[in-house]
Amino acid sequence: MGGAPRKPYPKFVWSPAGGWWAQPKTWKRNTLIIGGGITLFMAFVFKKSAELEQRTLYPRVWIPSMMWAKQFKDDSDPNFQPPKSL
């Protein structure tokens, strides 16, 4: 069970991924660190995107970004209004 036996491989080959059949002991910690880094980066991108979002026309239907976009929360632009009923 488990397929063919592992073949011999050169010990002097270096690989950024860890070489042949790499299973580092700290894979869980490494995964959490990378996952946390990705989460922080995506939170920054989301925050910056929400700050910079501007629409020239009011959407015809509801869109999720209406919940966090500043443009929909304040009524400073009188021309930015929902469309009249069809």
GIHUJO-V173828 format. One line per field, one symbol per residue. phi: phi as a letter, one per 40 degrees, with the letter a starting at -180 (. if undefined). psi: psi as a letter, one per 20 degrees, with the letter a starting at -180 (. if undefined). Layout:
BEGIN
phi = ???
psi = ???
END
This chain:
BEGIN
phi = .hgcccccbccccbbcchgcfcaccbcccccccccccccccccccccccccccabcbcccbcbdcccbcccccbbcbcccbccccc
psi = pjaqqpqqqpiipqphiiaplpmqhkhgggggggggggggghggggggghhippqhqpqhrpqhihhiphhihqlhoiinqqqqq.
END
